[in-house]
């Protein structure tokens, strides 16, 4: 009986070690792929967070949704002349045995466009979204919105190519944040930059129109 127990214990230990090894290999491959893609786009990459994301973007609902916020795998550079930072982000809800971890792929663009405050949270991610999204009473397509409805309407039109990816959007001042819930993320978070570039150009053109 003792021999069977020991064999079972060893089997569990071996499976656990193999599982951690596979997870570690997957993470390593992801880091290499992200770094390579960042370099291809003329951007830089850091496995850690050189910008203190949780503090820098604390005004955004996603960043302050839970506790223990953590950003990593950060790509940074310029997009259409504007500062861009893209990263994997996670935070925790609850404590102890009820603790849950939420993960997102995030793209932040610091523009020179006066966006004003607006929050557009994708309805499919509402269950796990920030509390502010639950209080939203306006709707634009598949997003629940609050803030400037004119801007929300324009952003909903521009961001429609991202709707199938369940992307949520928030604008604070001149900074835009795009939030993509894991695991249904782009193969890597910067693969969506081709879609974000036209959004930024369209927003710039819209704000420059005569009143």
N, C-alpha and C positions, 0 to 999 in steps of 0.2 A: 504493500500500500504506500509506504514511504517512497519507494522507488518511482511509482507512478506519479506521486505528487511532485517529486523533484523534477522528473522529466517534463511534466506539465509546466512547472515554473520556468524551467530553462527554455521551453518552447515559447512561452509568452515573452520572455526576455529577448529572445532572438528576433521574434516578430517586431517587437517594439524598436529594437536597434535598427532593423532593416527599414522600418517605416520612417524613423527619424533621418536615416541616411538618404532615403529617396526624397523626402521633403527638403533636406539640405541641398541636394543636388539640383532639385527643381528651382529653388531660390537662387542658387549660384548661376544657373543657366539664364534665369530672368535678368539678373544684374548684368551679366555679360551682354545679353541682347539689348537691354536698355542703353547701356553705355555705348555700344556700337552704333545704335540708331541715333543717339544724341550727337555723336561725333559726325555721323553722315550728314546731319542737318546743320552742322556748324555750331552746335551748342555744347555745353559742358554737363558733366554728370558727377554726382556724388552719392555713394551708398548711404551716407548719413545725412543729417539735416543741417546745412551750414547757415540757414537763414532764420532759425528759431520760428518755424512756421506757426506754431500754436500761439505765440505772442504777437507776431507780425500781423496775422489775420484773425485776431481774436474777435473782431466785430462780426464775423460771418457765422451764421447759424450752425453750419456743419461743424465748425471748429470748436464751438462751445456747447455741443450737444450732450457730451458726457464727461467722463473723467479720464485721466491718463492718456491725453492725446499724444500721438506719435507720428511723425512724418519720416519717410526714408525713401531711398531710390529717387533722388531729386535730379531732374533735368532742368537746366536753366540757360537762358539766352534771350534772343530777341525774335519777335514775330511781327512782321509788318512794322518794324521800328519800335515796337513796344516791348517792355520787359515781360518775360514769361517765366513762370515756374510751374513745373508739373511734378507730381509726386504721388507715391502710395501713402495713404493716410488711414490710421485706425484709431479708434477710441473705445472705451468700455462703458457699459451700462450696468448698474447694479453692483452687488458685491457678493463675495463668497460663492456659494453653490448656485446663486442666481445671476452670476456675472455673465454678461454677453459681450462679445467683441464684434464691432461693426467695422467694415473695411470699405474704402472708396479709392478710386483713382481720381485725382483732382488736377485740374489745370487752372492756374490763376494768371490773368493778364492785367498788368498795370497800364492803363491807357491814359490818353490826355482828353478823353471824351467825358463830359459831365453826365454820367449815367443816372445819377440820383438813386434813391433807395428803391429796390424792388426785389422780391423773392418769388421764384417760380419753382415749385417742387412737383416732380413727376408723380402723378397719382398712383402709379404702380409701386412706388417706394414710400408711400405715405405712412404705412404701418411702422416703419423704422425711422422715419424722418424726424427732424427736429420739431419741438413743440410748436414753434412759430408756424410751421406748415399746417398743423392741425387747425390753427385759428384762421387760416385763409378762407375767405368767403367768395372771392372772385375766381373765375376760370378762364383760361386761354388754352384752347385745344386740350391737350392731356395734362396741363399744368394747373395746379392751384396756386393762386397768386395773391400777393398783397403789395402795397406800395403804388407807384405810378402805373396806372392802367394803360396810359398811352405807350409808355416804354415797354410794359409787359406784352402788349399786343404786338409791338414791333419785334421784340425779342422772340416771341412765340413763332412769328412768321420766319424770322431768320434762323431760328434753332430747330426748325422742323426736321431737317436731316438727322438731328441727334435724338429725335423722339424715340426711335426704335431701340436705342441703347439705354433708355431710361435715365437720361441725363437731366439733372436739375441745375438751375442757374440762379445765382444771386449777384446783384450789383450793389456795391457800397461806394458812394462817391464815384470815382473814376476807375474803380477796380472791379473786374468781373471774375467770378469763380464758377467753374463748371464741375459738377460732382457726379461721378459715375459709380453706382454701387457694384461691389464685387459680389459674386464671382463673374457676373455677366459684364465683364469689362472688355475694352478693346484688347486685341492680342498684346499690346502694350499701350500705355496711356497716351503716348505721343503719336500713335498711329491715327488719331483723330484730328491732328492739327490741320490737315487739309480741309476739314469741315469747319474748324474754328476760324481759320483765316478769313474766309468769305463772310462769316458772321461779323467779325470785327470791322471789316471794310464796309459792310452794309450798315452797321451801326454808326460808323463815322459819317457816312454819306447822309444818313437820316438826320443826325444832329446838326449837320451843316446846312440843311434846307432852310430857306427863308421862313420866318414865322408868318 
